[in-house]
Amino acid sequence: MLTGVTLDDVGIDAAALKPAEVDVAEAGRLDVSTVTIDYEGAGHLPDRSTLAALADQKRVRLTTPVRADGFDPLGDDSALATLPDGVGRVLVAGHDAYLTSDEAERAIVPRLEAAAATATDPWVGTEGIERVALAIGGTQFELLSRSTGRDLRALRTAGFEGEIALYAPTVLTDDESEILDAVGDYAARRGPVRAALPDGAATDATASGRARDVLTQAVRDYALVGEPETVAERIAQLRAAGADTIVGYPARGIEPVR
């Protein structure tokens, strides 16, 4: 197992943190200049004082699902008033896992348009709504996939000159079992991977046979994993293809990448 390597060492610009998993107040100790905080339900939103203290140390962006109460620009947007100055926004449709049934029924496009009109320098999450996000503008916030390099080159060739931020779970180790424990399940949720996996197969370090073969490739398609030199080389390739900002989600927590 490799230790003592930081996100900045491999060329990652920003850290994406999940408040249900880590104490986001600890993000000030990371060596990146920007932190994004994922939305995992209203119960996991960091409080104003935590965000303000972090914004004194880093550039901070909070994921704000435009269909969720509190962030809905066409309904209840009361949570926006609690955001400290200096905390930017990542506008997303919102994952159904963190929305109520009523929220999930709300129209996405008019809410993204309304939110983008009032947000300062927003990033716009593209998952599942790539064309809508492009039309709205702002920094395009994309998820790493097996086609990302090709997609970025196509955007740049077509003349897109806007900023592109790329999100990827990150595991800086060459231990295959640790990689699968950290991001095997994440990769298994991607459509092509789910279709290729045997029914009922394990998706962590206990995976074996065909499932392990599929996952071993999939984690490299959908995440940044491996020795630091390997990850750094892939990041360089993604930048060459057109990515401006690389956002790494430390899938094993903050401690291994400080």
QUIRACOR-V85546 format. One record per backbone hydrogen bond with DSSP energy under -1.0 kcal/mol. NH is the residue of the N-H (numbers start at 1). CO is the residue of the C=O. E is the energy in kcal/mol with one decimal. If there is no record, write none. Layout:
# QUIRACOR-V85546
nh;co;e
NH;CO;E
NH;CO;E
This chain:
# QUIRACOR-V85546
nh;co;e
7;257;-1.0
11;8;-1.3
12;7;-2.2
13;246;-1.7
14;246;-1.9
15;34;-2.2
16;248;-2.2
17;36;-2.9
21;18;-2.2
22;18;-2.1
26;23;-2.1
27;24;-1.8
29;26;-2.0
30;27;-1.9
35;59;-3.0
36;15;-2.8
37;61;-2.5
38;17;-2.9
44;41;-2.0
45;42;-1.3
51;47;-2.2
52;48;-2.8
53;49;-2.4
54;50;-2.1
55;51;-2.5
57;54;-1.5
58;54;-2.5
59;33;-2.8
61;35;-2.4
62;88;-2.6
63;37;-2.7
64;90;-2.9
66;92;-2.8
68;65;-1.6
70;76;-2.1
71;68;-2.2
72;76;-1.9
75;72;-1.7
80;77;-1.4
82;79;-1.2
83;80;-1.4
87;84;-1.6
88;60;-3.0
90;62;-2.2
91;123;-3.2
92;64;-1.4
98;95;-2.1
99;96;-1.4
104;100;-2.4
106;103;-1.5
112;108;-2.6
113;109;-2.5
114;110;-2.1
115;111;-2.5
116;112;-2.7
117;113;-1.5
119;115;-2.0
123;89;-2.1
124;139;-3.3
125;91;-3.1
126;141;-2.3
129;126;-2.0
133;129;-2.8
134;130;-2.3
135;131;-2.1
136;132;-2.0
137;133;-1.9
139;122;-1.6
140;163;-2.5
141;124;-2.7
142;165;-2.9
144;167;-2.7
148;145;-1.2
151;147;-2.8
152;148;-3.0
153;149;-2.1
154;150;-2.1
155;151;-2.3
156;152;-2.5
157;153;-2.6
158;154;-2.0
159;156;-1.2
160;155;-2.4
165;140;-3.1
166;245;-3.2
167;142;-3.6
168;247;-2.5
170;249;-3.1
171;224;-2.6
173;171;-1.6
179;175;-2.2
180;176;-2.5
181;177;-2.4
182;178;-1.8
183;179;-2.8
184;180;-1.9
187;183;-2.5
188;184;-2.1
190;187;-1.5
194;190;-2.9
195;191;-2.2
196;192;-1.1
197;193;-1.6
201;198;-1.8
207;204;-2.1
213;209;-1.9
214;210;-2.8
215;211;-2.5
216;212;-2.6
217;213;-1.3
218;214;-2.5
219;215;-2.7
221;217;-1.1
222;218;-2.3
224;169;-3.1
226;171;-1.6
231;227;-2.3
232;228;-3.0
233;229;-2.0
234;230;-1.9
235;231;-2.5
236;232;-2.1
237;233;-1.8
238;234;-2.3
239;235;-2.4
240;236;-2.2
241;237;-1.6
243;238;-2.3
244;164;-2.5
245;164;-1.8
247;166;-3.6
248;14;-2.9
249;168;-2.1
251;170;-1.6
251;249;-1.3
253;250;-2.2
257;254;-1.8
258;255;-1.2
